[in-house]
């Protein structure tokens, strides 16, 4: 039983890290898309 608790904690931490990384990548890509939209708007103006 003692060995299962650290495993659950480590798996939970891995899940959280993966979630943060994936969410961070999504936010970075969305920011890049917004920058491209702003640059295209600036070019049209």
Secondary structure, 3 states (H helix, E strand, C coil): CHHHHHHHHHHHHHHHHHHHHHHHHHHHHHHHHHHHHHHHHHHHC
